[in-house]
Amino acid sequence: MATYAIGDIQGCYDELRQLLDKINFKSDCDNLWFTGDLVNRGPKSLETLRFVKSLADNAITVLGNHDLHLLAIAFTTNKSSKKDTLDEILNAVDREELLNWLAHRPLIHVDNDISMVHAAIHPDWSIQKAESLAEEVEAILQGEQHINYYKNMYGDEPACWSDELRGYERLRYITNVFTRLRFCDQNHGLALRHKCKPGAQPDNLLPWFNVDNRTTENDSIIFGHWSTLVLAKDIEYKNVYPLDTGCLWGGYLTAMRIDDGSFAKTTLHCPQASKPHI
């Protein structure tokens, strides 16, 4: 039995199937972890969502920003953007079943000494605190207030964490950390507008995992979201494993075997745009 973590798929279903063939995935005994963003921008979001759901207990996926975007469009009056490729899901006969399944995915998965999120864990949060805060959002997503949550989900503020935050400001901040964060400022505030590769950001910003005195610096963390990390040089990856290698943007899809840290990648790629998704 083996467990593999796989980076952002974003509807690149053919590439996912090639990768699973390459690692000789056996659905009756092997397990897959997905870093979120199963859907959007790629050509086969519906096929991807149906397949991952069909794996049942053999698959664990955390929520990414594109997954939440799908749910917000489905349950509110929010409109799709020109770049979205979500209509097949929204018009599918099994739409409600798929959306309900997606809404019940976690923001963080912790298994013994390794954790997985879509984008980040705040530098000041322990794994235990991150789990507790994630549960606050998950409870809303799975409850009667989920539509109001989607209506208030978008936005870059507040930028700084406080345990005194309440209501949708608190939920938005937690969501932004888990699904959008790349850079932090010197006070560990969120710098969500900066989406470049490391090294191209303003001098006062650092990748969240390079911030001094990060609480989780001795914890192993798998994440996706940041496809331009594959273009970065001279970055220290201390106990963090970024797995979004830009399949959608001319790169490839990557799997990491959890028990030995070995990697596999596709030769197929899914070029939907001329530049990396940021």
QUIJO-V616481 format. One record per residue. N is the residue number from 1. RES is the residue in one small letter. PHI is phi in whole degrees, 0 to 359 (none if undefined). NEAR is the number of other C-alpha atoms within 8 Angstrom. Layout:
N,RES,PHI,NEAR  N,RES,PHI,NEAR
This chain:
1,m,none,5  2,a,228,9  3,t,238,11  4,y,239,11  5,a,259,13  6,i,235,13  7,g,287,16  8,d,306,16  9,i,267,15  10,q,51,12  11,g,81,15  12,c,272,15  13,y,293,12  14,d,299,6  15,e,292,12  16,l,298,10  17,r,295,8  18,q,297,10  19,l,296,14  20,l,294,9  21,d,295,8  22,k,294,9  23,i,269,7  24,n,58,6  25,f,297,8  26,k,244,6  27,s,292,8  28,d,274,5  29,c,216,8  30,d,274,11  31,n,237,12  32,l,237,11  33,w,249,11  34,f,244,13  35,t,279,20  36,g,93,16  37,d,54,15  38,l,295,15  39,v,236,16  40,n,90,14  41,r,79,11  42,g,277,13  43,p,276,9  44,k,227,10  45,s,294,18  46,l,297,11  47,e,298,9  48,t,296,14  49,l,297,11  50,r,298,9  51,f,293,8  52,v,297,9  53,k,300,10  54,s,294,6  55,l,285,9  56,a,51,7  57,d,288,5  58,n,276,11  59,a,227,12  60,i,235,10  61,t,228,10  62,v,265,15  63,l,281,16  64,g,249,16  65,n,297,10  66,h,288,10  67,d,295,14  68,l,293,9  69,h,298,8  70,l,302,9  71,l,297,11  72,a,295,12  73,i,294,11  74,a,292,8  75,f,250,8  76,t,228,9  77,t,271,6  78,n,301,6  79,k,261,5  80,s,291,7  81,s,271,5  82,k,297,4  83,k,273,5  84,d,289,8  85,t,232,10  86,l,249,12  87,d,299,6  88,e,299,9  89,i,291,9  90,l,296,8  91,n,256,7  92,a,286,7  93,v,294,4  94,d,258,6  95,r,310,10  96,e,296,6  97,e,296,7  98,l,293,11  99,l,293,9  100,n,297,8  101,w,299,9  102,l,296,9  103,a,295,9  104,h,262,9  105,r,277,10  106,p,276,11  107,l,268,13  108,i,215,13  109,h,237,10  110,v,237,8  111,d,227,6  112,n,57,5  113,d,256,7  114,i,225,10  115,s,235,14  116,m,225,12  117,v,224,19  118,h,283,17  119,a,245,15  120,a,193,14  121,i,239,11  122,h,305,8  123,p,303,12  124,d,267,7  125,w,262,11  126,s,282,8  127,i,300,9  128,q,296,7  129,k,292,8  130,a,301,12  131,e,299,9  132,s,296,8  133,l,290,9  134,a,300,13  135,e,298,9  136,e,298,9  137,v,289,11  138,e,300,12  139,a,296,8  140,i,291,11  141,l,302,11  142,q,261,9  143,g,244,7  144,e,284,6  145,q,263,8  146,h,295,10  147,i,294,10  148,n,296,7  149,y,299,11  150,y,299,12  151,k,293,9  152,n,249,8  153,m,286,10  154,y,280,7  155,g,136,5  156,d,262,8  157,e,250,7  158,p,283,7  159,a,268,9  160,c,243,7  161,w,278,8  162,s,214,5  163,d,296,4  164,e,274,4  165,l,302,8  166,r,223,7  167,g,63,6  168,y,288,9  169,e,297,10  170,r,294,9  171,l,296,12  172,r,295,13  173,y,298,12  174,i,301,11  175,t,299,12  176,n,298,10  177,v,296,13  178,f,289,15  179,t,240,15  180,r,227,12  181,l,293,14  182,r,234,13  183,f,249,13  184,c,240,15  185,d,272,11  186,q,294,8  187,n,261,5  188,h,69,10  189,g,284,10  190,l,279,11  191,a,248,12  192,l,286,10  193,r,283,5  194,h,265,8  195,k,233,8  196,c,281,8  197,k,286,10  198,p,303,11  199,g,106,6  200,a,256,6  201,q,276,10  202,p,304,5  203,d,297,5  204,n,274,6  205,l,245,11  206,l,225,14  207,p,305,10  208,w,306,13  209,f,276,12  210,n,255,9  211,v,294,11  212,d,300,4  213,n,61,6  214,r,299,10  215,t,301,9  216,t,263,10  217,e,296,10  218,n,258,7  219,d,257,9  220,s,275,12  221,i,228,11  222,i,261,14  223,f,207,16  224,g,235,15  225,h,73,13  226,w,252,10  227,s,293,12  228,t,283,13  229,l,299,10  230,v,292,7  231,l,264,6  232,a,277,10  233,k,235,6  234,d,58,4  235,i,255,6  236,e,270,5  237,y,253,8  238,k,272,7  239,n,62,9  240,v,238,10  241,y,226,9  242,p,282,10  243,l,242,14  244,d,276,14  245,t,253,14  246,g,69,15  247,c,306,14  248,l,297,16  249,w,248,14  250,g,96,11  251,g,270,11  252,y,208,14  253,l,262,18  254,t,241,14  255,a,238,13  256,m,242,12  257,r,282,12  258,i,295,10  259,d,285,6  260,d,234,5  261,g,73,7  262,s,280,7  263,f,238,8  264,a,225,10  265,k,216,9  266,t,277,12  267,t,262,5  268,l,288,7  269,h,219,13  270,c,236,13  271,p,287,10  272,q,255,9  273,a,208,9  274,s,271,6  275,k,218,5  276,p,300,9  277,h,291,8  278,i,233,7
